[in-house]
Amino acid sequence: MAALKPLLAKPWIWSFLGALLVWLATIAFTGGYGAGGMVTAALSLAVFTVIVGVGQMFVITLGPGNVDLSLPANIGLASAVAMKVMDGSDAMIAVGLLAALATGAAIGAANYLLIWALRIPPIIATLSASFIIQSIDISYGRGLQIKPPPGFADFANRQLLGIPVLAILTVLFTIGAAIALQRMIYGRSVLAIGQNIRAAWLAGVNVGRIRFLTYTLSGALGGIDGALLAGYFRGANVDIGNEYLLASIAVVVIGGTSVAGGKANVPGVWGAALFLVLLLTMLNTFGVSAGVRLLLTGLIIVGVITAAGGQKALR
């Protein structure tokens, strides 16, 4: 037990333990049927939350009040842009992905410019931007019936030895994000700003540039997420990103990132994403109604956060 204490003291471990417990509860209910398929499905769906969760994590790490509420609208618009640019042609896949990435990055940059120019809180700026983006998406993407190129749809759903290829690539991406956060000047600057913005400025950190890059990064990840979602679900729609507003924030908090800023946790984003997907699977398997499902989801999330917070208080 003593050997487990250092591991249990790490906030990210609780999200993985929560995912393991709900998986065990589900397979116990089904008598072990579909256990492997459930993990594969969870990995497939968790990927999309992890991608936007990492972007949201960097934004939240900047300090209190920093959050990107434009992600759902961003995802919806980028998915429509990607599908329209690809136009069902495998030869246009790379161009479509770049278009989605550029769309998201432009939205992220515009978010920060609103914050900087109007001196308004990020929560207000990004929420206002989301309404504008959604209006553009409705006029641009409403009724869009373009399917993804066959090669792109196959890639988004491809598996290697039972493991989704997108999950493998996303793991590599999150490793890169963790290295950037802990080893690169940019990541250390984000952490420094979140810990004490004035001290970071006095230490020579270009606070404005780092915040601009961070909001642009979050937007870019939302854009690429929209394209991948359209490929996975074989089509774009205005509402494709709706569930990723609360999900992107929840995985950051459950995963051990401090909402006060200055402390991020990349592994925890993966654990929290798997936990949320498996939790939904468990409640659906149990036949829980939508209202009770939302209540239980909220209570369980609070429980996981409390458990992790209690461990941190003992450190």
C-alpha positions in Angstrom: 0.0 0.0 0.0 2.9 2.3 0.8 4.2 1.9 -2.7 0.9 3.0 -4.1 0.8 6.3 -2.2 3.1 8.2 -4.6 1.0 7.1 -7.5 -2.3 7.9 -5.8 -1.0 11.3 -5.0 -0.9 12.2 -8.7 -4.2 13.9 -9.7 -4.3 12.3 -13.1 -4.5 8.7 -11.7 -8.0 9.3 -10.4 -9.4 9.8 -13.9 -8.0 6.5 -15.1 -9.2 4.7 -11.9 -12.7 6.2 -12.6 -12.6 4.9 -16.2 -11.5 1.4 -15.0 -14.3 1.2 -12.4 -17.1 2.2 -14.8 -15.7 -0.3 -17.4 -15.6 -3.1 -14.7 -19.2 -2.2 -13.6 -20.4 -2.3 -17.2 -18.8 -5.7 -18.1 -20.1 -7.1 -14.8 -23.6 -6.1 -15.8 -23.2 -7.6 -19.3 -21.4 -10.8 -18.0 -18.2 -9.8 -19.8 -19.9 -9.5 -23.2 -18.3 -6.9 -25.4 -15.6 -5.9 -23.0 -12.9 -5.5 -25.7 -15.3 -3.8 -28.1 -16.2 -1.3 -25.4 -12.6 -0.3 -24.9 -12.1 0.1 -28.7 -15.2 2.3 -29.0 -14.2 4.3 -26.0 -10.8 5.0 -27.5 -12.4 6.0 -30.8 -14.7 8.5 -29.2 -12.3 9.8 -26.6 -9.9 11.0 -29.3 -12.1 13.9 -30.3 -12.5 15.1 -26.7 -8.8 14.7 -26.0 -7.8 16.9 -29.0 -10.0 19.8 -28.0 -9.3 19.1 -24.3 -5.6 19.7 -24.8 -6.3 23.1 -26.4 -8.7 24.0 -23.6 -6.1 22.8 -21.1 -3.5 25.3 -22.4 -6.0 28.1 -22.3 -7.2 27.3 -18.7 -3.6 27.0 -17.6 -3.1 30.7 -18.5 -5.0 31.6 -15.3 -8.4 32.4 -13.8 -11.0 33.4 -16.3 -9.3 32.0 -19.3 -11.6 29.6 -21.2 -12.6 29.0 -24.8 -16.3 28.8 -25.2 -16.3 29.0 -29.0 -15.1 25.4 -29.5 -18.5 23.9 -30.5 -19.2 26.6 -33.1 -15.6 26.4 -34.3 -15.9 22.6 -34.7 -19.1 22.9 -36.6 -17.9 25.5 -39.0 -14.5 23.8 -39.6 -16.2 20.5 -40.3 -18.3 22.2 -43.0 -15.3 24.0 -44.5 -13.3 20.7 -44.6 -16.1 18.8 -46.3 -16.8 21.5 -48.8 -13.1 21.9 -49.8 -12.6 18.1 -50.0 -15.8 17.8 -52.1 -15.7 14.0 -51.8 -12.3 13.8 -53.5 -9.4 11.9 -52.0 -7.0 14.2 -53.8 -8.3 17.1 -51.7 -7.9 15.5 -48.3 -4.8 17.4 -47.3 -6.1 20.7 -48.6 -9.4 20.2 -46.7 -7.5 19.4 -43.5 -5.4 22.6 -43.9 -8.6 24.6 -44.5 -10.1 23.3 -41.3 -6.9 24.0 -39.4 -6.7 27.5 -40.8 -10.4 28.2 -40.0 -9.9 27.1 -36.4 -6.7 29.1 -36.0 -8.3 32.2 -37.4 -11.2 31.8 -34.9 -8.7 31.4 -32.1 -6.8 34.4 -33.1 -10.0 36.5 -33.4 -11.0 35.4 -29.9 -7.8 36.8 -28.5 -8.0 40.0 -30.5 -11.5 40.5 -29.1 -10.2 40.0 -25.6 -7.2 42.3 -26.2 -8.9 45.1 -28.1 -12.1 45.3 -26.1 -10.6 44.5 -22.7 -13.4 42.1 -21.9 -13.2 38.8 -20.0 -12.3 35.7 -22.2 -15.6 34.0 -21.2 -17.6 36.9 -22.7 -15.4 37.3 -25.7 -15.4 33.6 -26.7 -19.1 33.2 -26.0 -19.9 36.2 -28.2 -17.6 34.9 -30.9 -19.4 31.5 -30.8 -22.7 33.2 -31.7 -21.1 34.9 -34.7 -19.4 31.7 -35.8 -22.6 29.7 -35.4 -24.5 32.2 -37.6 -21.8 31.9 -40.3 -21.9 28.1 -40.0 -25.7 28.1 -40.3 -25.6 30.1 -43.5 -22.6 28.2 -44.9 -23.1 24.7 -43.7 -26.9 24.3 -43.2 -28.2 21.5 -45.5 -24.6 20.6 -46.5 -24.9 17.0 -47.8 -21.3 16.5 -48.9 -19.8 13.2 -47.6 -16.1 12.9 -46.8 -13.8 11.3 -49.4 -13.8 7.5 -49.1 -10.2 7.4 -48.2 -10.6 10.0 -45.4 -13.6 8.2 -43.9 -11.8 4.9 -44.0 -8.7 6.5 -42.3 -10.9 8.1 -39.6 -12.4 4.7 -38.8 -9.3 2.5 -39.4 -7.9 0.2 -36.7 -4.5 -1.4 -36.2 -4.6 -4.6 -34.1 -7.9 -3.5 -32.7 -6.7 0.0 -31.7 -8.0 3.0 -33.6 -5.3 4.6 -35.7 -6.6 8.0 -34.6 -6.1 7.0 -31.0 -2.5 6.1 -31.7 -1.8 9.4 -33.5 -3.5 11.3 -30.7 -1.4 9.6 -28.1 1.7 10.8 -30.0 0.2 14.2 -30.2 -0.4 14.4 -26.5 3.2 13.2 -25.8 4.3 16.1 -27.9 2.0 18.5 -26.0 3.4 17.3 -22.7 7.0 17.8 -23.9 6.0 21.3 -25.2 4.5 22.1 -21.8 7.4 21.0 -19.7 10.4 21.4 -21.9 9.8 24.2 -24.3 9.9 27.9 -23.7 6.3 28.3 -24.9 4.9 25.8 -22.4 7.0 27.1 -19.5 5.7 30.6 -20.4 2.1 29.4 -20.3 2.7 27.9 -16.8 4.5 31.0 -15.6 1.6 33.3 -16.7 -0.9 31.0 -15.0 1.1 31.1 -11.7 1.6 34.8 -11.6 1.1 37.0 -14.7 3.0 40.0 -13.3 5.9 37.9 -12.2 6.0 36.3 -15.7 6.0 39.8 -17.3 8.8 41.0 -15.0 10.8 37.8 -15.9 10.7 38.8 -19.6 7.8 36.7 -20.8 5.9 38.3 -23.7 2.5 37.8 -22.0 0.4 39.1 -24.9 2.1 37.0 -27.5 1.9 33.8 -25.4 -1.8 34.3 -24.8 -2.4 35.0 -28.5 -0.6 31.8 -29.5 -2.5 29.8 -26.9 -5.9 30.9 -28.0 -4.9 30.4 -31.6 -3.7 26.8 -30.7 -7.0 26.1 -29.1 -8.9 27.3 -32.1 -6.6 25.3 -34.5 -7.2 22.1 -32.5 -10.9 22.7 -32.6 -10.7 23.1 -36.4 -8.8 19.9 -37.0 -11.2 18.1 -34.6 -14.1 19.3 -36.7 -12.6 17.8 -39.8 -11.8 14.5 -38.1 -15.3 14.3 -36.7 -16.8 14.8 -40.1 -14.7 12.0 -41.4 -15.5 9.6 -38.5 -19.2 10.2 -38.7 -19.1 10.5 -42.5 -20.5 14.0 -42.8 -20.7 17.5 -41.4 -23.5 19.2 -39.6 -24.0 22.4 -37.6 -24.5 20.6 -34.3 -21.5 18.2 -34.6 -19.5 20.0 -32.0 -22.2 20.8 -29.4 -21.2 18.2 -26.8 -17.6 19.4 -26.7 -18.1 22.6 -24.8 -18.7 21.1 -21.4 -16.7 17.9 -22.3 -13.6 19.9 -23.1 -13.8 21.7 -19.8 -14.7 18.6 -17.8 -11.7 16.6 -19.0 -9.4 19.4 -18.1 -10.7 19.7 -14.5 -11.2 15.9 -13.9 -7.8 15.3 -15.4 -6.0 17.3 -12.7 -5.4 20.7 -14.3 -5.8 23.6 -11.9 -8.7 26.0 -12.8 -6.6 28.6 -10.9 -4.0 28.3 -13.7 -0.3 27.5 -13.6 -0.6 23.8 -13.4 -1.6 21.5 -16.3 -1.9 17.7 -16.6 -1.8 16.1 -20.1 -2.2 12.4 -19.1 -5.2 13.3 -17.1 -7.0 14.6 -20.2 -6.8 11.1 -21.6 -8.0 9.5 -18.4 -10.9 11.9 -18.0 -12.0 11.5 -21.7 -12.1 7.7 -21.3 -13.9 8.1 -18.0 -16.6 10.3 -19.5 -17.1 8.0 -22.6 -17.2 4.8 -20.5 -19.5 6.5 -18.0 -22.0 7.3 -20.7 -21.7 3.7 -22.0 -22.3 2.3 -18.6 -25.4 4.4 -18.0 -26.8 3.6 -21.4 -26.2 -0.1 -20.7 -28.0 0.1 -17.4 -31.0 1.7 -19.3 -30.9 4.9 -17.2 -33.2 7.7 -18.5 -31.7 10.9 -19.9 -32.6 13.0 -16.8 -31.2 10.5 -14.3 -28.1 10.0 -16.5 -27.3 13.7 -16.4 -27.8 13.7 -12.6 -25.6 10.7 -12.0 -22.9 12.0 -14.4 -22.7 15.2 -12.5 -22.5 13.5 -9.1 -19.9 11.0 -10.3 -17.8 13.8 -11.8 -18.0 15.7 -8.5 -16.9 12.6 -6.7 -13.9 12.1 -8.8 -12.8 15.7 -8.5 -13.3 15.5 -4.7 -11.3 12.4 -4.5 -8.4 13.9 -6.5 -8.7 17.2 -4.5 -8.6 15.3 -1.2 -5.4 13.5 -2.2 -3.8 16.8 -3.3 -4.7 18.3 0.1 -2.8 15.4 1.8 0.4 16.0 -0.1 
